[in-house]
Amino acid sequence: MDADKSINENLVELATFFVGNALCGMDILKIQEINKLIDMTTVPQAPSYVLGILNLRGQIITSIDLSKKLGLGETNLSRDPRNVIVNSKGEHIGLLVKQISDVVQADTTKFEPPPSNMGGIQGEFFTGVYKTTDKLIGILDVEKVLKLEETKK
């Protein structure tokens, strides 16, 4: 019974999605919701990766194009992208991604160190990589991604 408990403590459900051609994932518990791109208000003089702000049931959400933020070009808005809403330091942020993929149950003891580069994204934005039988999932470090612009200044 104790062995089963320790196995369960190492399991995490990863919500996976595509940023450019890279398959990324994050703990599903860090995600508030996933929704379609809804009408936004542009923000004058905002960084180019900020798509705008939106009102989501009374909460103001800043939406950023994750591909653009990570230097992978712009997400094609005509291809039905999704906003992954996360909470970062008390602020809700929408991360626009190319496509949502599966929820994958992963054993955290099998996470490997992040590569220096994955799908064109610098390895510093990943906490690790998880290998399934047929794909490689980069575990995105949302806090580091959202600090990216601060470090460039």
Backbone as numpy.savetxt, mean C-alpha at the origin, in Angstrom:
# Nx Ny Nz CAx CAy CAz Cx Cy Cz
-1.37 -28.23 21.56 -2.20 -27.04 21.56 -1.32 -25.78 21.56
-0.24 -25.76 22.34 0.65 -24.60 22.38 1.31 -24.37 21.02
1.65 -25.45 20.32 2.27 -25.31 19.00 1.30 -24.63 18.03
0.02 -25.00 18.12 -0.99 -24.37 17.26 -1.10 -22.89 17.57
-1.03 -22.54 18.84 -1.15 -21.13 19.23 0.01 -20.31 18.67
1.23 -20.83 18.75 2.38 -20.08 18.24 2.33 -19.96 16.72
1.80 -20.96 16.04 1.65 -20.88 14.59 0.67 -19.77 14.24
-0.47 -19.71 14.95 -1.47 -18.69 14.69 -0.96 -17.29 14.95
-0.08 -17.12 15.95 0.47 -15.80 16.25 1.36 -15.29 15.11
1.90 -16.19 14.32 2.78 -15.81 13.21 2.03 -15.59 11.90
0.73 -15.87 11.90 -0.04 -15.71 10.67 -0.60 -14.30 10.57
-0.54 -13.76 9.37 -1.09 -12.43 9.11 -1.81 -12.50 7.76
-2.90 -11.78 7.65 -3.59 -11.70 6.36 -3.08 -10.47 5.64
-2.54 -10.68 4.45 -2.02 -9.58 3.64 -3.03 -9.22 2.56
-3.43 -7.96 2.53 -4.21 -7.45 1.41 -3.19 -7.13 0.34
-3.35 -7.69 -0.86 -2.35 -7.46 -1.90 -2.95 -6.63 -3.03
-2.07 -5.89 -3.70 -2.48 -4.98 -4.76 -1.28 -4.68 -5.64
-1.57 -4.20 -6.84 -0.50 -3.87 -7.77 -0.22 -2.38 -7.75
1.06 -2.05 -7.65 1.55 -0.68 -7.81 2.46 -0.78 -9.02
2.03 -0.20 -10.13 2.74 -0.47 -11.38 2.60 -1.96 -11.64
3.72 -2.63 -11.90 3.68 -4.08 -12.11 4.12 -4.86 -10.88
4.41 -4.15 -9.79 4.88 -4.81 -8.57 3.70 -5.23 -7.70
3.71 -6.47 -7.25 2.68 -6.96 -6.33 3.13 -6.61 -4.91
2.32 -5.80 -4.26 2.63 -5.35 -2.91 1.54 -5.83 -1.97
1.85 -5.82 -0.69 0.85 -6.21 0.29 1.10 -5.51 1.61
0.06 -5.50 2.43 0.19 -4.97 3.79 -0.80 -5.70 4.67
-0.53 -5.68 5.97 -1.42 -6.31 6.93 -2.82 -5.74 6.74
-3.78 -6.61 6.55 -5.15 -6.17 6.28 -5.71 -5.34 7.44
-5.17 -5.52 8.64 -5.65 -4.77 9.79 -5.25 -3.30 9.74
-4.29 -2.95 8.89 -3.87 -1.55 8.73 -4.77 -0.79 7.76
-5.64 -1.53 7.09 -6.51 -0.93 6.07 -7.88 -0.65 6.65
-8.32 0.58 6.51 -9.66 0.93 6.97 -10.70 0.41 5.98
-10.46 0.65 4.69 -11.36 0.17 3.66 -10.70 0.32 2.30
-11.32 -0.31 1.31 -10.88 -0.19 -0.07 -12.11 0.25 -0.86
-11.96 1.31 -1.65 -13.10 1.77 -2.42 -12.69 2.26 -3.80
-13.70 2.49 -4.63 -13.45 3.04 -5.95 -13.03 4.49 -5.81
-12.37 4.97 -6.81 -11.97 6.37 -6.84 -13.22 7.22 -6.95
-13.43 8.12 -6.00 -14.60 8.98 -6.03 -14.17 10.41 -6.28
-15.14 11.26 -6.53 -14.84 12.66 -6.86 -13.95 13.30 -5.80
-12.95 14.00 -6.28 -12.00 14.65 -5.39 -11.91 16.13 -5.70
-11.45 16.86 -4.72 -11.14 18.27 -4.88 -9.63 18.39 -4.98
-9.15 19.03 -6.05 -7.71 19.18 -6.19 -7.20 20.17 -5.15
-5.95 20.01 -4.80 -5.32 20.88 -3.80 -4.25 21.70 -4.51
-4.45 23.02 -4.60 -3.46 23.87 -5.28 -2.09 23.75 -4.61
-1.06 23.71 -5.41 0.34 23.67 -4.99 0.71 22.44 -4.17
-0.10 21.38 -4.25 0.23 20.12 -3.58 1.29 19.40 -4.41
2.05 18.50 -3.81 3.00 17.71 -4.59 2.27 16.98 -5.73
2.98 16.65 -6.78 2.35 16.07 -7.98 1.68 14.73 -7.71
2.14 13.97 -6.72 1.54 12.67 -6.43 0.22 12.79 -5.65
-0.10 13.98 -5.12 -1.36 14.17 -4.40 -2.46 14.41 -5.42
-3.40 13.46 -5.49 -4.49 13.57 -6.45 -5.53 14.58 -5.98
-5.70 14.69 -4.66 -6.66 15.63 -4.10 -7.18 15.14 -2.76
-8.24 15.79 -2.30 -8.87 15.38 -1.05 -10.30 14.97 -1.36
-10.83 14.09 -0.54 -12.20 13.65 -0.73 -12.88 13.53 0.62
-14.19 13.63 0.58 -14.99 13.52 1.79 -15.58 12.12 1.82
-15.12 11.32 2.76 -15.58 9.95 2.89 -16.39 9.84 4.18
-17.70 9.96 4.05 -18.61 9.90 5.20 -18.18 10.86 6.31
-17.87 12.08 5.91 -17.53 13.12 6.88 -16.06 13.21 7.23
-15.25 12.24 6.78 -13.80 12.30 7.04 -13.11 12.83 5.79
-12.19 13.75 5.98 -11.41 14.27 4.85 -10.21 13.35 4.65
-10.10 12.83 3.45 -9.05 11.87 3.09 -8.18 12.51 2.01
-6.87 12.46 2.21 -5.93 12.87 1.16 -5.66 11.64 0.32
-5.81 11.76 -0.99 -5.57 10.63 -1.87 -4.27 10.86 -2.64
-3.40 9.87 -2.59 -2.13 9.97 -3.33 -2.02 8.83 -4.33
-1.38 9.11 -5.44 -1.11 8.10 -6.46 0.16 7.37 -6.02
-0.01 6.15 -5.52 1.12 5.40 -4.97 2.19 5.13 -6.03
1.76 4.88 -7.27 2.75 4.66 -8.34 3.61 5.90 -8.55
2.95 7.05 -8.60 3.68 8.30 -8.82 4.59 8.60 -7.63
4.10 8.36 -6.43 4.87 8.60 -5.21 6.16 7.77 -5.21
6.06 6.56 -5.75 7.21 5.66 -5.75 8.02 5.72 -7.05
7.70 6.68 -7.91 8.49 6.87 -9.13 8.21 5.87 -10.23
6.99 5.32 -10.28 6.65 4.32 -11.28 5.67 4.85 -12.33
5.59 6.16 -12.48 4.64 6.74 -13.43 3.29 6.92 -12.76
2.30 7.29 -13.58 0.97 7.54 -13.03 0.08 6.32 -13.15
-0.84 6.18 -12.20 -1.84 5.12 -12.28 -2.89 5.53 -13.31
-3.22 4.61 -14.20 -4.21 4.87 -15.24 -5.60 4.95 -14.60
-6.18 6.14 -14.59 -7.47 6.34 -13.93 -8.63 5.73 -14.70
-8.43 5.39 -15.97 -9.52 4.81 -16.75 -9.61 3.29 -16.58
-8.71 2.72 -15.85 -8.68 1.26 -15.69 -9.28 0.80 -14.37
-10.11 1.62 -13.75 -10.81 1.24 -12.53 -9.87 0.97 -11.34
-9.00 1.94 -11.02 -8.10 1.76 -9.88 -8.89 1.82 -8.56
-8.23 1.51 -7.47 -8.87 1.52 -6.16 -8.08 2.38 -5.18
-8.78 2.95 -4.23 -8.18 3.69 -3.13 -8.11 2.76 -1.92
-6.91 2.52 -1.42 -6.73 1.74 -0.20 -6.61 2.78 0.92
-7.60 2.84 1.79 -7.62 3.85 2.85 -6.91 3.28 4.08
-5.85 3.98 4.49 -5.08 3.58 5.67 -5.06 4.74 6.66
-4.76 4.42 7.90 -4.63 5.44 8.93 -3.14 5.58 9.25
-2.61 6.76 9.03 -1.19 7.01 9.31 -1.07 8.19 10.25
-0.60 7.93 11.43 -0.39 8.99 12.43 -1.65 9.83 12.64
-2.79 9.16 12.75 -4.04 9.84 13.03 -4.70 10.49 11.82
-4.09 10.37 10.65 -4.65 10.96 9.44 -5.01 9.84 8.46
-6.16 9.95 7.82 -6.55 8.95 6.84 -5.99 9.34 5.48
-5.35 8.36 4.83 -4.72 8.58 3.53 -5.27 7.53 2.57
-5.61 7.96 1.37 -6.01 7.03 0.32 -4.82 6.76 -0.58
-4.46 5.52 -0.71 -3.36 5.12 -1.59 -3.97 4.56 -2.86
-3.85 5.31 -3.95 -4.41 4.86 -5.22 -3.52 3.77 -5.79
-4.09 2.60 -6.05 -3.34 1.47 -6.60 -3.96 1.05 -7.92
-3.16 0.40 -8.74 -3.58 0.00 -10.08 -4.72 -1.03 -10.02
-4.56 -2.02 -9.13 -5.52 -3.12 -9.09 -5.41 -3.83 -7.74
-6.53 -4.24 -7.22 -6.56 -5.04 -5.99 -6.38 -6.49 -6.38
-5.63 -7.23 -5.58 -5.44 -8.65 -5.82 -6.06 -9.43 -4.65
-5.50 -10.56 -4.32 -6.08 -11.44 -3.31 -5.66 -11.09 -1.89
-6.39 -11.64 -0.94 -5.94 -11.62 0.45 -5.16 -12.92 0.64
-3.94 -12.79 1.12 -3.06 -13.94 1.26 -2.74 -14.15 2.74
-2.92 -15.37 3.21 -2.53 -15.68 4.58 -1.04 -16.01 4.57
-0.27 -15.27 5.36 1.19 -15.41 5.33 1.74 -15.70 6.71
2.79 -16.47 6.74 3.51 -16.79 7.98 4.65 -15.78 8.10
4.59 -14.92 9.11 5.60 -13.85 9.25 7.00 -14.40 9.47
7.12 -15.63 9.95 8.46 -16.21 10.13 9.11 -16.54 8.79
8.32 -16.53 7.72 8.86 -16.83 6.39 9.09 -15.58 5.57
8.90 -14.40 6.16 9.22 -13.17 5.45 10.73 -13.11 5.28
11.16 -12.66 4.12 12.60 -12.52 3.84 12.96 -11.05 3.79
14.23 -10.73 3.97 14.63 -9.32 3.89 14.25 -8.73 2.54
13.94 -7.44 2.50 13.55 -6.83 1.23 14.73 -6.73 0.28
14.47 -6.89 -1.03 15.55 -6.72 -2.00 15.87 -5.23 -2.13
16.98 -4.92 -2.76 17.34 -3.51 -2.93 16.39 -2.82 -3.91
15.76 -3.61 -4.78 14.83 -3.04 -5.76 13.81 -4.11 -6.09
12.53 -3.74 -6.10 11.49 -4.70 -6.45 10.50 -4.04 -7.39
10.44 -4.51 -8.60 9.51 -3.94 -9.57 9.73 -2.46 -9.80
10.98 -2.01 -9.67 11.28 -0.60 -9.88 11.16 0.25 -8.63
10.72 -0.34 -7.53 10.56 0.39 -6.27 11.77 0.11 -5.39
12.34 1.15 -4.80 13.48 0.97 -3.92 13.10 0.08 -2.73
13.98 -0.83 -2.37 13.74 -1.78 -1.29 13.48 -1.16 0.06
13.92 0.08 0.26 13.72 0.72 1.56 12.24 0.90 1.91
11.36 0.80 0.92 9.92 0.99 1.18 9.22 -0.32 1.54
10.00 -1.38 1.69 9.45 -2.68 2.06 10.02 -3.14 3.39
9.19 -3.80 4.18 9.70 -4.40 5.42 10.19 -5.81 5.14
9.78 -6.38 4.04 10.19 -7.73 3.68 9.51 -8.19 2.42
9.75 -9.46 2.10 9.15 -10.09 0.92 8.61 -11.44 1.36
7.45 -11.78 0.83 6.84 -13.07 1.12 6.68 -13.82 -0.19
7.18 -15.07 -0.23 7.07 -15.89 -1.43 5.92 -16.86 -1.27
5.03 -16.86 -2.28 4.01 -17.90 -2.35 4.51 -18.88 -3.41
3.70 -19.86 -3.72 4.15 -20.84 -4.72 4.36 -20.22 -6.09
3.61 -19.15 -6.40 3.72 -18.60 -7.75 3.97 -17.09 -7.83
4.13 -16.43 -6.69 4.37 -14.98 -6.76 5.20 -14.49 -5.58
5.72 -13.30 -5.77 6.52 -12.62 -4.76 5.75 -11.38 -4.32
5.52 -11.22 -3.03 4.76 -10.08 -2.52 5.69 -9.20 -1.69
5.82 -7.95 -2.09 6.61 -7.00 -1.32 5.73 -6.44 -0.21
6.19 -6.56 1.04 5.42 -6.06 2.17 5.74 -4.58 2.32
4.77 -3.76 1.93 4.96 -2.31 1.88 5.00 -1.70 3.28
5.97 -0.83 3.50 6.07 -0.07 4.75 5.41 1.28 4.50
4.14 1.38 4.84 3.35 2.57 4.53 3.95 3.82 5.17
4.42 3.71 6.40 4.99 4.89 7.08 6.21 5.42 6.33
7.06 4.52 5.84 8.23 4.98 5.07 7.82 5.60 3.75
6.82 5.04 3.11 6.33 5.60 1.85 5.81 7.02 2.08
5.06 7.21 3.15 4.47 8.51 3.41 5.51 9.52 3.91
6.66 9.05 4.36 7.75 9.96 4.77 8.63 10.33 3.59
8.45 9.69 2.45 9.33 9.86 1.29 9.57 11.32 0.94
8.53 12.09 0.87 8.68 13.48 0.44 9.43 14.30 1.49
9.20 13.99 2.78 9.90 14.71 3.84 11.41 14.54 3.73
11.84 13.31 3.37 13.28 13.06 3.30 13.91 13.67 2.06
13.12 13.95 1.03 13.67 14.54 -0.18 13.92 16.03 -0.05
13.25 16.67 0.90 13.36 18.13 1.04 14.71 18.55 1.57
